[in-house]
Amino acid sequence: MTTTDLNATIARVNRERADFYRSAWEGITPPADIQRAAERICDAYGIRGICDPGYIANVIALELGRGDGHSRFNEV
């Protein structure tokens, strides 16, 4: 694989990742730190269900007392 091919592949994967998360967060607005944690968990474990980032964000927020588990989040 050439450098050009590799760069094209990286750009494609980055676009697909951005599109996936744009769709996953549609209608949900978690705080930035919770959103980032949910995305990192999904990326690390290869979780690709469209509802999974939102579910993970809700669990994180509920456990931290920063949300009610129903996509209503509290800022710090």
PQR file with spaces between the fields and no chain letter, atoms N, CA, C, O and H, PARSE charges and radii, in Angstrom:
ATOM       1  N    MET     1       0.851   -1.171    0.000 -0.4000 1.5000
ATOM       2  CA   MET     1       0.000    0.000    0.000 -0.0000 2.0000
ATOM       3  C    MET     1       0.900    1.239    0.000  0.5500 1.7000
ATOM       4  O    MET     1       1.847    1.336    0.780 -0.5500 1.4000
ATOM       5  N    THR     2       0.592    2.155   -0.866 -0.4000 1.5000
ATOM       6  CA   THR     2       1.387    3.376   -0.961 -0.0000 2.0000
ATOM       7  C    THR     2       0.918    4.386    0.085  0.5500 1.7000
ATOM       8  O    THR     2      -0.138    4.224    0.697 -0.5500 1.4000
ATOM       9  H    THR     2      -0.177    2.077   -1.500  0.4000 1.0000
ATOM      10  N    THR     3       1.708    5.412    0.273 -0.4000 1.5000
ATOM      11  CA   THR     3       1.354    6.471    1.215 -0.0000 2.0000
ATOM      12  C    THR     3       0.062    7.152    0.782  0.5500 1.7000
ATOM      13  O    THR     3      -0.775    7.488    1.620 -0.5500 1.4000
ATOM      14  H    THR     3       2.566    5.544   -0.225  0.4000 1.0000
ATOM      15  N    THR     4      -0.102    7.354   -0.508 -0.4000 1.5000
ATOM      16  CA   THR     4      -1.315    7.982   -1.023 -0.0000 2.0000
ATOM      17  C    THR     4      -2.537    7.125   -0.715  0.5500 1.7000
ATOM      18  O    THR     4      -3.573    7.640   -0.295 -0.5500 1.4000
ATOM      19  H    THR     4       0.578    7.081   -1.189  0.4000 1.0000
ATOM      20  N    ASP     5      -2.413    5.817   -0.925 -0.4000 1.5000
ATOM      21  CA   ASP     5      -3.519    4.904   -0.619 -0.0000 2.0000
ATOM      22  C    ASP     5      -3.839    4.921    0.870  0.5500 1.7000
ATOM      23  O    ASP     5      -5.004    4.940    1.268 -0.5500 1.4000
ATOM      24  H    ASP     5      -1.571    5.398   -1.266  0.4000 1.0000
ATOM      25  N    LEU     6      -2.810    4.913    1.671 -0.4000 1.5000
ATOM      26  CA   LEU     6      -2.994    4.928    3.123 -0.0000 2.0000
ATOM      27  C    LEU     6      -3.685    6.207    3.574  0.5500 1.7000
ATOM      28  O    LEU     6      -4.599    6.161    4.397 -0.5500 1.4000
ATOM      29  H    LEU     6      -1.863    4.897    1.347  0.4000 1.0000
ATOM      30  N    ASN     7      -3.260    7.339    3.047 -0.4000 1.5000
ATOM      31  CA   ASN     7      -3.888    8.616    3.395 -0.0000 2.0000
ATOM      32  C    ASN     7      -5.347    8.649    2.967  0.5500 1.7000
ATOM      33  O    ASN     7      -6.193    9.175    3.690 -0.5500 1.4000
ATOM      34  H    ASN     7      -2.517    7.377    2.378  0.4000 1.0000
ATOM      35  N    ALA     8      -5.647    8.096    1.804 -0.4000 1.5000
ATOM      36  CA   ALA     8      -7.029    8.049    1.324 -0.0000 2.0000
ATOM      37  C    ALA     8      -7.879    7.163    2.229  0.5500 1.7000
ATOM      38  O    ALA     8      -9.026    7.493    2.528 -0.5500 1.4000
ATOM      39  H    ALA     8      -4.960    7.670    1.216  0.4000 1.0000
ATOM      40  N    THR     9      -7.321    6.051    2.659 -0.4000 1.5000
ATOM      41  CA   THR     9      -8.049    5.146    3.554 -0.0000 2.0000
ATOM      42  C    THR     9      -8.311    5.808    4.900  0.5500 1.7000
ATOM      43  O    THR     9      -9.413    5.703    5.438 -0.5500 1.4000
ATOM      44  H    THR     9      -6.389    5.783    2.416  0.4000 1.0000
ATOM      45  N    ILE    10      -7.320    6.479    5.442 -0.4000 1.5000
ATOM      46  CA   ILE    10      -7.471    7.182    6.715 -0.0000 2.0000
ATOM      47  C    ILE    10      -8.543    8.264    6.601  0.5500 1.7000
ATOM      48  O    ILE    10      -9.376    8.408    7.497 -0.5500 1.4000
ATOM      49  H    ILE    10      -6.425    6.565    5.005  0.4000 1.0000
ATOM      50  N    ALA    11      -8.528    9.021    5.510 -0.4000 1.5000
ATOM      51  CA   ALA    11      -9.526   10.073    5.299 -0.0000 2.0000
ATOM      52  C    ALA    11     -10.930    9.477    5.202  0.5500 1.7000
ATOM      53  O    ALA    11     -11.875   10.040    5.755 -0.5500 1.4000
ATOM      54  H    ALA    11      -7.851    8.904    4.783  0.4000 1.0000
ATOM      55  N    ARG    12     -11.080    8.348    4.510 -0.4000 1.5000
ATOM      56  CA   ARG    12     -12.373    7.695    4.380 -0.0000 2.0000
ATOM      57  C    ARG    12     -12.882    7.207    5.737  0.5500 1.7000
ATOM      58  O    ARG    12     -14.049    7.402    6.075 -0.5500 1.4000
ATOM      59  H    ARG    12     -10.313    7.891    4.062  0.4000 1.0000
ATOM      60  N    VAL    13     -12.000    6.572    6.509 -0.4000 1.5000
ATOM      61  CA   VAL    13     -12.393    6.066    7.834 -0.0000 2.0000
ATOM      62  C    VAL    13     -12.798    7.220    8.747  0.5500 1.7000
ATOM      63  O    VAL    13     -13.775    7.105    9.487 -0.5500 1.4000
ATOM      64  H    VAL    13     -11.052    6.414    6.234  0.4000 1.0000
ATOM      65  N    ASN    14     -12.069    8.318    8.706 -0.4000 1.5000
ATOM      66  CA   ASN    14     -12.411    9.489    9.520 -0.0000 2.0000
ATOM      67  C    ASN    14     -13.767   10.068    9.130  0.5500 1.7000
ATOM      68  O    ASN    14     -14.540   10.474    9.997 -0.5500 1.4000
ATOM      69  H    ASN    14     -11.275    8.411    8.105  0.4000 1.0000
ATOM      70  N    ARG    15     -14.061   10.109    7.821 -0.4000 1.5000
ATOM      71  CA   ARG    15     -15.367   10.594    7.356 -0.0000 2.0000
ATOM      72  C    ARG    15     -16.483    9.673    7.828  0.5500 1.7000
ATOM      73  O    ARG    15     -17.521   10.140    8.297 -0.5500 1.4000
ATOM      74  H    ARG    15     -13.432    9.779    7.116  0.4000 1.0000
ATOM      75  N    GLU    16     -16.269    8.360    7.705 -0.4000 1.5000
ATOM      76  CA   GLU    16     -17.283    7.397    8.136 -0.0000 2.0000
ATOM      77  C    GLU    16     -17.536    7.498    9.636  0.5500 1.7000
ATOM      78  O    GLU    16     -18.680    7.411   10.084 -0.5500 1.4000
ATOM      79  H    GLU    16     -15.426    7.981    7.325  0.4000 1.0000
ATOM      80  N    ARG    17     -16.463    7.682   10.417 -0.4000 1.5000
ATOM      81  CA   ARG    17     -16.600    7.827   11.874 -0.0000 2.0000
ATOM      82  C    ARG    17     -17.404    9.078   12.201  0.5500 1.7000
ATOM      83  O    ARG    17     -18.315    9.037   13.028 -0.5500 1.4000
ATOM      84  H    ARG    17     -15.534    7.752   10.054  0.4000 1.0000
ATOM      85  N    ALA    18     -17.071   10.186   11.554 -0.4000 1.5000
ATOM      86  CA   ALA    18     -17.781   11.449   11.804 -0.0000 2.0000
ATOM      87  C    ALA    18     -19.257   11.319   11.417  0.5500 1.7000
ATOM      88  O    ALA    18     -20.125   11.802   12.143 -0.5500 1.4000
ATOM      89  H    ALA    18     -16.332   10.220   10.882  0.4000 1.0000
ATOM      90  N    ASP    19     -19.550   10.680   10.292 -0.4000 1.5000
ATOM      91  CA   ASP    19     -20.941   10.484    9.864 -0.0000 2.0000
ATOM      92  C    ASP    19     -21.707    9.609   10.856  0.5500 1.7000
ATOM      93  O    ASP    19     -22.862    9.887   11.178 -0.5500 1.4000
ATOM      94  H    ASP    19     -18.845   10.288    9.702  0.4000 1.0000
ATOM      95  N    PHE    20     -21.050    8.546   11.337 -0.4000 1.5000
ATOM      96  CA   PHE    20     -21.685    7.648   12.296 -0.0000 2.0000
ATOM      97  C    PHE    20     -22.073    8.412   13.568  0.5500 1.7000
ATOM      98  O    PHE    20     -23.215    8.329   14.021 -0.5500 1.4000
ATOM      99  H    PHE    20     -20.111    8.320   11.076  0.4000 1.0000
ATOM     100  N    TYR    21     -21.129    9.149   14.134 -0.4000 1.5000
ATOM     101  CA   TYR    21     -21.419    9.860   15.379 -0.0000 2.0000
ATOM     102  C    TYR    21     -22.387   11.023   15.165  0.5500 1.7000
ATOM     103  O    TYR    21     -23.160   11.348   16.066 -0.5500 1.4000
ATOM     104  H    TYR    21     -20.201    9.216   13.766  0.4000 1.0000
ATOM     105  N    ARG    22     -22.361   11.645   14.006 -0.4000 1.5000
ATOM     106  CA   ARG    22     -23.330   12.711   13.720 -0.0000 2.0000
ATOM     107  C    ARG    22     -24.748   12.127   13.756  0.5500 1.7000
ATOM     108  O    ARG    22     -25.666   12.741   14.300 -0.5500 1.4000
ATOM     109  H    ARG    22     -21.733   11.380   13.274  0.4000 1.0000
ATOM     110  N    SER    23     -24.914   10.954   13.178 -0.4000 1.5000
ATOM     111  CA   SER    23     -26.216   10.286   13.201 -0.0000 2.0000
ATOM     112  C    SER    23     -26.574    9.798   14.598  0.5500 1.7000
ATOM     113  O    SER    23     -27.724    9.906   15.025 -0.5500 1.4000
ATOM     114  H    SER    23     -24.169   10.455   12.736  0.4000 1.0000
ATOM     115  N    ALA    24     -25.588    9.263   15.305 -0.4000 1.5000
ATOM     116  CA   ALA    24     -25.833    8.710   16.645 -0.0000 2.0000
ATOM     117  C    ALA    24     -26.261    9.788   17.633  0.5500 1.7000
ATOM     118  O    ALA    24     -27.076    9.522   18.517 -0.5500 1.4000
ATOM     119  H    ALA    24     -24.654    9.176   14.958  0.4000 1.0000
ATOM     120  N    TRP    25     -25.731   10.992   17.500 -0.4000 1.5000
ATOM     121  CA   TRP    25     -26.035   12.062   18.460 -0.0000 2.0000
ATOM     122  C    TRP    25     -27.219   12.910   18.026  0.5500 1.7000
ATOM     123  O    TRP    25     -27.553   13.881   18.705 -0.5500 1.4000
ATOM     124  H    TRP    25     -25.069   11.208   16.782  0.4000 1.0000
ATOM     125  N    GLU    26     -27.851   12.578   16.932 -0.4000 1.5000
ATOM     126  CA   GLU    26     -28.986   13.364   16.458 -0.0000 2.0000
ATOM     127  C    GLU    26     -30.098   13.362   17.514  0.5500 1.7000
ATOM     128  O    GLU    26     -30.611   12.305   17.879 -0.5500 1.4000
ATOM     129  H    GLU    26     -27.580   11.789   16.380  0.4000 1.0000
ATOM     130  N    GLY    27     -30.460   14.535   17.991 -0.4000 1.5000
ATOM     131  CA   GLY    27     -31.509   14.676   18.983 -0.0000 2.0000
ATOM     132  C    GLY    27     -31.051   14.476   20.421  0.5500 1.7000
ATOM     133  O    GLY    27     -31.861   14.579   21.342 -0.5500 1.4000
ATOM     134  H    GLY    27     -30.043   15.394   17.694  0.4000 1.0000
ATOM     135  N    ILE    28     -29.773   14.193   20.630 -0.4000 1.5000
ATOM     136  CA   ILE    28     -29.221   13.989   21.972 -0.0000 2.0000
ATOM     137  C    ILE    28     -28.083   14.981   22.155  0.5500 1.7000
ATOM     138  O    ILE    28     -27.238   15.124   21.272 -0.5500 1.4000
ATOM     139  H    ILE    28     -29.115   14.110   19.882  0.4000 1.0000
ATOM     140  N    THR    29     -28.055   15.664   23.285 -0.4000 1.5000
ATOM     141  CA   THR    29     -26.982   16.636   23.524 -0.0000 2.0000
ATOM     142  C    THR    29     -26.334   16.406   24.887  0.5500 1.7000
ATOM     143  O    THR    29     -26.567   17.167   25.827 -0.5500 1.4000
ATOM     144  H    THR    29     -28.742   15.548   24.002  0.4000 1.0000
ATOM     145  N    PRO    30     -25.520   15.357   24.992 -0.5600 1.5000
ATOM     146  CA   PRO    30     -24.818   15.132   26.258  0.2800 2.0000
ATOM     147  C    PRO    30     -23.696   16.151   26.427  0.5500 1.7000
ATOM     148  O    PRO    30     -23.229   16.721   25.442 -0.5500 1.4000
ATOM     149  N    PRO    31     -23.259   16.386   27.661 -0.5600 1.5000
ATOM     150  CA   PRO    31     -22.097   17.252   27.871  0.2800 2.0000
ATOM     151  C    PRO    31     -20.898   16.692   27.086  0.5500 1.7000
ATOM     152  O    PRO    31     -20.807   15.486   26.853 -0.5500 1.4000
ATOM     153  N    ALA    32     -20.006   17.562   26.696 -0.4000 1.5000
ATOM     154  CA   ALA    32     -18.882   17.181   25.839 -0.0000 2.0000
ATOM     155  C    ALA    32     -18.033   16.056   26.423  0.5500 1.7000
ATOM     156  O    ALA    32     -17.599   15.166   25.692 -0.5500 1.4000
ATOM     157  H    ALA    32     -20.080   18.541   26.886  0.4000 1.0000
ATOM     158  N    ASP    33     -17.793   16.087   27.731 -0.4000 1.5000
ATOM     159  CA   ASP    33     -16.942   15.052   28.325 -0.0000 2.0000
ATOM     160  C    ASP    33     -17.617   13.683   28.306  0.5500 1.7000
ATOM     161  O    ASP    33     -16.953   12.669   28.094 -0.5500 1.4000
ATOM     162  H    ASP    33     -18.146   16.811   28.325  0.4000 1.0000
ATOM     163  N    ILE    34     -18.917   13.647   28.524 -0.4000 1.5000
ATOM     164  CA   ILE    34     -19.642   12.378   28.485 -0.0000 2.0000
ATOM     165  C    ILE    34     -19.734   11.868   27.051  0.5500 1.7000
ATOM     166  O    ILE    34     -19.598   10.669   26.809 -0.5500 1.4000
ATOM     167  H    ILE    34     -19.456   14.471   28.697  0.4000 1.0000
ATOM     168  N    GLN    35     -19.961   12.759   26.112 -0.4000 1.5000
ATOM     169  CA   GLN    35     -20.012   12.375   24.701 -0.0000 2.0000
ATOM     170  C    GLN    35     -18.669   11.794   24.265  0.5500 1.7000
ATOM     171  O    GLN    35     -18.620   10.761   23.598 -0.5500 1.4000
ATOM     172  H    GLN    35     -20.071   13.734   26.309  0.4000 1.0000
ATOM     173  N    ARG    36     -17.601   12.451   24.638 -0.4000 1.5000
ATOM     174  CA   ARG    36     -16.257   11.994   24.278 -0.0000 2.0000
ATOM     175  C    ARG    36     -15.964   10.619   24.886  0.5500 1.7000
ATOM     176  O    ARG    36     -15.383    9.760   24.223 -0.5500 1.4000
ATOM     177  H    ARG    36     -17.640   13.291   25.180  0.4000 1.0000
ATOM     178  N    ALA    37     -16.363   10.410   26.137 -0.4000 1.5000
ATOM     179  CA   ALA    37     -16.146    9.116   26.783 -0.0000 2.0000
ATOM     180  C    ALA    37     -16.936    8.015   26.074  0.5500 1.7000
ATOM     181  O    ALA    37     -16.415    6.923   25.845 -0.5500 1.4000
ATOM     182  H    ALA    37     -16.835   11.107   26.676  0.4000 1.0000
ATOM     183  N    ALA    38     -18.181    8.300   25.732 -0.4000 1.5000
ATOM     184  CA   ALA    38     -19.004    7.308   25.033 -0.0000 2.0000
ATOM     185  C    ALA    38     -18.407    6.964   23.669  0.5500 1.7000
ATOM     186  O    ALA    38     -18.385    5.796   23.280 -0.5500 1.4000
ATOM     187  H    ALA    38     -18.604    9.187   25.918  0.4000 1.0000
ATOM     188  N    GLU    39     -17.927    7.965   22.947 -0.4000 1.5000
ATOM     189  CA   GLU    39     -17.304    7.715   21.647 -0.0000 2.0000
ATOM     190  C    GLU    39     -16.036    6.880   21.796  0.5500 1.7000
ATOM     191  O    GLU    39     -15.799    5.964   21.009 -0.5500 1.4000
ATOM     192  H    GLU    39     -17.945    8.914   23.264  0.4000 1.0000
ATOM     193  N    ARG    40     -15.236    7.188   22.785 -0.4000 1.5000
ATOM     194  CA   ARG    40     -13.996    6.433   22.995 -0.0000 2.0000
ATOM     195  C    ARG    40     -14.281    4.986   23.366  0.5500 1.7000
ATOM     196  O    ARG    40     -13.568    4.084   22.927 -0.5500 1.4000
ATOM     197  H    ARG    40     -15.429    7.932   23.424  0.4000 1.0000
ATOM     198  N    ILE    41     -15.312    4.755   24.166 -0.4000 1.5000
ATOM     199  CA   ILE    41     -15.689    3.386   24.513 -0.0000 2.0000
ATOM     200  C    ILE    41     -16.138    2.645   23.258  0.5500 1.7000
ATOM     201  O    ILE    41     -15.731    1.506   23.028 -0.5500 1.4000
ATOM     202  H    ILE    41     -15.891    5.488   24.523  0.4000 1.0000
ATOM     203  N    CYS    42     -16.970    3.283   22.453 -0.4000 1.5000
ATOM     204  CA   CYS    42     -17.438    2.654   21.212 -0.0000 2.0000
ATOM     205  C    CYS    42     -16.278    2.352   20.276  0.5500 1.7000
ATOM     206  O    CYS    42     -16.219    1.269   19.693 -0.5500 1.4000
ATOM     207  H    CYS    42     -17.301    4.208   22.640  0.4000 1.0000
ATOM     208  N    ASP    43     -15.361    3.291   20.127 -0.4000 1.5000
ATOM     209  CA   ASP    43     -14.201    3.079   19.253 -0.0000 2.0000
ATOM     210  C    ASP    43     -13.309    1.961   19.790  0.5500 1.7000
ATOM     211  O    ASP    43     -12.853    1.114   19.023 -0.5500 1.4000
ATOM     212  H    ASP    43     -15.409    4.170   20.601  0.4000 1.0000
ATOM     213  N    ALA    44     -13.062    1.949   21.082 -0.4000 1.5000
ATOM     214  CA   ALA    44     -12.148    0.973   21.679 -0.0000 2.0000
ATOM     215  C    ALA    44     -12.664   -0.453   21.557  0.5500 1.7000
ATOM     216  O    ALA    44     -11.885   -1.385   21.361 -0.5500 1.4000
ATOM     217  H    ALA    44     -13.433    2.637   21.706  0.4000 1.0000
ATOM     218  N    TYR    45     -13.981   -0.622   21.672 -0.4000 1.5000
ATOM     219  CA   TYR    45     -14.553   -1.964   21.673 -0.0000 2.0000
ATOM     220  C    TYR    45     -15.263   -2.321   20.373  0.5500 1.7000
ATOM     221  O    TYR    45     -15.882   -3.381   20.277 -0.5500 1.4000
ATOM     222  H    TYR    45     -14.614    0.135   21.830  0.4000 1.0000
ATOM     223  N    GLY    46     -15.180   -1.447   19.373 -0.4000 1.5000
ATOM     224  CA   GLY    46     -15.791   -1.740   18.077 -0.0000 2.0000
ATOM     225  C    GLY    46     -17.312   -1.776   18.132  0.5500 1.7000
ATOM     226  O    GLY    46     -17.948   -2.511   17.376 -0.5500 1.4000
ATOM     227  H    GLY    46     -14.678   -0.587   19.451  0.4000 1.0000
ATOM     228  N    ILE    47     -17.887   -0.994   19.014 -0.4000 1.5000
ATOM     229  CA   ILE    47     -19.343   -0.949   19.144 -0.0000 2.0000
ATOM     230  C    ILE    47     -19.884   -0.065   18.031  0.5500 1.7000
ATOM     231  O    ILE    47     -19.475    1.090   17.908 -0.5500 1.4000
ATOM     232  H    ILE    47     -17.370   -0.397   19.628  0.4000 1.0000
ATOM     233  N    ARG    48     -20.796   -0.588   17.219 -0.4000 1.5000
ATOM     234  CA   ARG    48     -21.243    0.135   16.046 -0.0000 2.0000
ATOM     235  C    ARG    48     -22.748    0.267   15.901  0.5500 1.7000
ATOM     236  O    ARG    48     -23.225    0.668   14.839 -0.5500 1.4000
ATOM     237  H    ARG    48     -21.128   -1.526   17.319  0.4000 1.0000
ATOM     238  N    GLY    49     -23.507   -0.058   16.933 -0.4000 1.5000
ATOM     239  CA   GLY    49     -24.952    0.157   16.861 -0.0000 2.0000
ATOM     240  C    GLY    49     -25.253    1.641   16.931  0.5500 1.7000
ATOM     241  O    GLY    49     -24.635    2.356   17.720 -0.5500 1.4000
ATOM     242  H    GLY    49     -23.120   -0.384   17.795  0.4000 1.0000
ATOM     243  N    ILE    50     -26.174    2.114   16.139 -0.4000 1.5000
ATOM     244  CA   ILE    50     -26.439    3.544   16.050 -0.0000 2.0000
ATOM     245  C    ILE    50     -26.964    4.114   17.367  0.5500 1.7000
ATOM     246  O    ILE    50     -26.770    5.299   17.636 -0.5500 1.4000
ATOM     247  H    ILE    50     -26.676    1.533   15.498  0.4000 1.0000
ATOM     248  N    CYS    51     -27.616    3.309   18.185 -0.4000 1.5000
ATOM     249  CA   CYS    51     -28.148    3.781   19.474 -0.0000 2.0000
ATOM     250  C    CYS    51     -27.160    3.599   20.614  0.5500 1.7000
ATOM     251  O    CYS    51     -27.365    4.150   21.695 -0.5500 1.4000
ATOM     252  H    CYS    51     -27.774    2.346   17.967  0.4000 1.0000
ATOM     253  N    ASP    52     -26.099    2.843   20.400 -0.4000 1.5000
ATOM     254  CA   ASP    52     -25.170    2.512   21.480 -0.0000 2.0000
ATOM     255  C    ASP    52     -24.446    3.709   22.091  0.5500 1.7000
ATOM     256  O    ASP    52     -24.326    3.762   23.315 -0.5500 1.4000
ATOM     257  H    ASP    52     -25.932    2.395   19.522  0.4000 1.0000
ATOM     258  N    PRO    53     -23.951    4.681   21.302 -0.5600 1.5000
ATOM     259  CA   PRO    53     -23.293    5.831   21.949  0.2800 2.0000
ATOM     260  C    PRO    53     -24.232    6.586   22.890  0.5500 1.7000
ATOM     261  O    PRO    53     -23.823    7.004   23.973 -0.5500 1.4000
ATOM     262  N    GLY    54     -25.478    6.759   22.480 -0.4000 1.5000
ATOM     263  CA   GLY    54     -26.447    7.439   23.331 -0.0000 2.0000
ATOM     264  C    GLY    54     -26.747    6.648   24.593  0.5500 1.7000
ATOM     265  O    GLY    54     -26.860    7.218   25.678 -0.5500 1.4000
ATOM     266  H    GLY    54     -25.810    6.420   21.600  0.4000 1.0000
ATOM     267  N    TYR    55     -26.876    5.335   24.450 -0.4000 1.5000
ATOM     268  CA   TYR    55     -27.126    4.479   25.611 -0.0000 2.0000
ATOM     269  C    TYR    55     -25.964    4.560   26.590  0.5500 1.7000
ATOM     270  O    TYR    55     -26.164    4.707   27.796 -0.5500 1.4000
ATOM     271  H    TYR    55     -26.784    4.872   23.568  0.4000 1.0000
ATOM     272  N    ILE    56     -24.753    4.463   26.065 -0.4000 1.5000
ATOM     273  CA   ILE    56     -23.559    4.529   26.916 -0.0000 2.0000
ATOM     274  C    ILE    56     -23.478    5.882   27.607  0.5500 1.7000
ATOM     275  O    ILE    56     -23.168    5.954   28.796 -0.5500 1.4000
ATOM     276  H    ILE    56     -24.591    4.343   25.086  0.4000 1.0000
ATOM     277  N    ALA    57     -23.754    6.953   26.874 -0.4000 1.5000
ATOM     278  CA   ALA    57     -23.737    8.293   27.471 -0.0000 2.0000
ATOM     279  C    ALA    57     -24.771    8.407   28.588  0.5500 1.7000
ATOM     280  O    ALA    57     -24.498    9.017   29.622 -0.5500 1.4000
ATOM     281  H    ALA    57     -24.006    6.895   25.908  0.4000 1.0000
ATOM     282  N    ASN    58     -25.949    7.828   28.390 -0.4000 1.5000
ATOM     283  CA   ASN    58     -26.982    7.869   29.422 -0.0000 2.0000
ATOM     284  C    ASN    58     -26.570    7.085   30.663  0.5500 1.7000
ATOM     285  O    ASN    58     -26.835    7.521   31.784 -0.5500 1.4000
ATOM     286  H    ASN    58     -26.170    7.332   27.550  0.4000 1.0000
ATOM     287  N    VAL    59     -25.929    5.943   30.479 -0.4000 1.5000
ATOM     288  CA   VAL    59     -25.472    5.147   31.624 -0.0000 2.0000
ATOM     289  C    VAL    59     -24.387    5.904   32.384  0.5500 1.7000
ATOM     290  O    VAL    59     -24.408    5.956   33.614 -0.5500 1.4000
ATOM     291  H    VAL    59     -25.713    5.589   29.569  0.4000 1.0000
ATOM     292  N    ILE    60     -23.446    6.487   31.658 -0.4000 1.5000
ATOM     293  CA   ILE    60     -22.385    7.267   32.309 -0.0000 2.0000
ATOM     294  C    ILE    60     -22.995    8.409   33.117  0.5500 1.7000
ATOM     295  O    ILE    60     -22.656    8.606   34.284 -0.5500 1.4000
ATOM     296  H    ILE    60     -23.430    6.445   30.659  0.4000 1.0000
ATOM     297  N    ALA    61     -23.895    9.157   32.487 -0.4000 1.5000
ATOM     298  CA   ALA    61     -24.513   10.304   33.159 -0.0000 2.0000
ATOM     299  C    ALA    61     -25.313    9.867   34.391  0.5500 1.7000
ATOM     300  O    ALA    61     -25.252   10.519   35.433 -0.5500 1.4000
ATOM     301  H    ALA    61     -24.170    8.997   31.539  0.4000 1.0000
ATOM     302  N    LEU    62     -26.053    8.779   34.273 -0.4000 1.5000
ATOM     303  CA   LEU    62     -26.846    8.296   35.402 -0.0000 2.0000
ATOM     304  C    LEU    62     -25.941    7.883   36.560  0.5500 1.7000
ATOM     305  O    LEU    62     -26.205    8.228   37.712 -0.5500 1.4000
ATOM     306  H    LEU    62     -26.103    8.249   33.426  0.4000 1.0000
ATOM     307  N    GLU    63     -24.886    7.152   36.259 -0.4000 1.5000
ATOM     308  CA   GLU    63     -23.974    6.683   37.299 -0.0000 2.0000
ATOM     309  C    GLU    63     -23.222    7.830   37.971  0.5500 1.7000
ATOM     310  O    GLU    63     -22.890    7.744   39.153 -0.5500 1.4000
ATOM     311  H    GLU    63     -24.671    6.871   35.323  0.4000 1.0000
ATOM     312  N    LEU    64     -22.955    8.893   37.231 -0.4000 1.5000
ATOM     313  CA   LEU    64     -22.249   10.040   37.789 -0.0000 2.0000
ATOM     314  C    LEU    64     -23.192   11.077   38.412  0.5500 1.7000
ATOM     315  O    LEU    64     -22.740   12.086   38.954 -0.5500 1.4000
ATOM     316  H    LEU    64     -23.224    8.962   36.271  0.4000 1.0000
ATOM     317  N    GLY    65     -24.480   10.828   38.334 -0.4000 1.5000
ATOM     318  CA   GLY    65     -25.447   11.791   38.855 -0.0000 2.0000
ATOM     319  C    GLY    65     -25.552   13.026   37.992  0.5500 1.7000
ATOM     320  O    GLY    65     -25.907   14.103   38.470 -0.5500 1.4000
ATOM     321  H    GLY    65     -24.847   10.009   37.894  0.4000 1.0000
ATOM     322  N    ARG    66     -25.240   12.866   36.710 -0.4000 1.5000
ATOM     323  CA   ARG    66     -25.257   14.005   35.795 -0.0000 2.0000
ATOM     324  C    ARG    66     -26.345   13.883   34.742  0.5500 1.7000
ATOM     325  O    ARG    66     -26.320   14.573   33.723 -0.5500 1.4000
ATOM     326  H    ARG    66     -24.951   11.991   36.322  0.4000 1.0000
ATOM     327  N    GLY    67     -27.300   13.000   34.999 -0.4000 1.5000
ATOM     328  CA   GLY    67     -28.414   12.824   34.087 -0.0000 2.0000
ATOM     329  C    GLY    67     -29.381   11.826   34.659  0.5500 1.7000
ATOM     330  O    GLY    67     -29.102   11.177   35.667 -0.5500 1.4000
ATOM     331  H    GLY    67     -27.320   12.440   35.827  0.4000 1.0000
ATOM     332  N    ASP    68     -30.538   11.704   34.003 -0.4000 1.5000
ATOM     333  CA   ASP    68     -31.582   10.813   34.515 -0.0000 2.0000
ATOM     334  C    ASP    68     -31.653    9.493   33.771  0.5500 1.7000
ATOM     335  O    ASP    68     -32.510    8.661   34.072 -0.5500 1.4000
ATOM     336  H    ASP    68     -30.764   12.231   33.184  0.4000 1.0000
ATOM     337  N    GLY    69     -30.759    9.281   32.791 -0.4000 1.5000
ATOM     338  CA   GLY    69     -30.771    8.041   32.020 -0.0000 2.0000
ATOM     339  C    GLY    69     -31.755    8.069   30.875  0.5500 1.7000
ATOM     340  O    GLY    69     -31.927    7.065   30.184 -0.5500 1.4000
ATOM     341  H    GLY    69     -30.063    9.956   32.546  0.4000 1.0000
ATOM     342  N    HIS    70     -32.413    9.211   30.658 -0.4000 1.5000
ATOM     343  CA   HIS    70     -33.399    9.363   29.591 -0.0000 2.0000
ATOM     344  C    HIS    70     -33.050   10.556   28.694  0.5500 1.7000
ATOM     345  O    HIS    70     -33.927   11.295   28.247 -0.5500 1.4000
ATOM     346  H    HIS    70     -32.273   10.026   31.220  0.4000 1.0000
ATOM     347  N    SER    71     -31.767   10.722   28.448 -0.4000 1.5000
ATOM     348  CA   SER    71     -31.240   11.783   27.567 -0.0000 2.0000
ATOM     349  C    SER    71     -31.484   13.198   28.095  0.5500 1.7000
ATOM     350  O    SER    71     -31.521   14.157   27.324 -0.5500 1.4000
ATOM     351  H    SER    71     -31.054   10.123   28.811  0.4000 1.0000
ATOM     352  N    ARG    72     -31.645   13.318   29.390 -0.4000 1.5000
ATOM     353  CA   ARG    72     -31.690   14.648   30.015 -0.0000 2.0000
ATOM     354  C    ARG    72     -30.444   14.737   30.894  0.5500 1.7000
ATOM     355  O    ARG    72     -30.320   14.048   31.907 -0.5500 1.4000
ATOM     356  H    ARG    72     -31.615   12.539   30.017  0.4000 1.0000
ATOM     357  N    PHE    73     -29.541   15.593   30.480 -0.4000 1.5000
ATOM     358  CA   PHE    73     -28.241   15.687   31.119 -0.0000 2.0000
ATOM     359  C    PHE    73     -28.091   16.967   31.915  0.5500 1.7000
ATOM     360  O    PHE    73     -28.682   17.996   31.586 -0.5500 1.4000
ATOM     361  H    PHE    73     -29.642   16.153   29.657  0.4000 1.0000
ATOM     362  N    ASN    74     -27.285   16.887   32.978 -0.4000 1.5000
ATOM     363  CA   ASN    74     -26.947   18.053   33.796 -0.0000 2.0000
ATOM     364  C    ASN    74     -25.479   18.393   33.557  0.5500 1.7000
ATOM     365  O    ASN    74     -24.628   17.507   33.480 -0.5500 1.4000
ATOM     366  H    ASN    74     -26.805   16.051   33.245  0.4000 1.0000
ATOM     367  N    GLU    75     -25.202   19.669   33.442 -0.4000 1.5000
ATOM     368  CA   GLU    75     -23.807   20.109   33.343 -0.0000 2.0000
ATOM     369  C    GLU    75     -23.173   20.049   34.723  0.5500 1.7000
ATOM     370  O    GLU    75     -23.872   19.971   35.733 -0.5500 1.4000
ATOM     371  H    GLU    75     -25.893   20.389   33.505  0.4000 1.0000
ATOM     372  N    VAL    76     -21.869   20.086   34.761 -0.4000 1.5000
ATOM     373  CA   VAL    76     -21.134   20.048   36.042 -0.0000 2.0000
ATOM     374  C    VAL    76     -21.358   21.335   36.786  0.5500 1.7000
ATOM     375  O    VAL    76     -20.831   21.513   37.884 -0.5500 1.4000
ATOM     376  H    VAL    76     -21.301   20.150   33.940  0.4000 1.0000
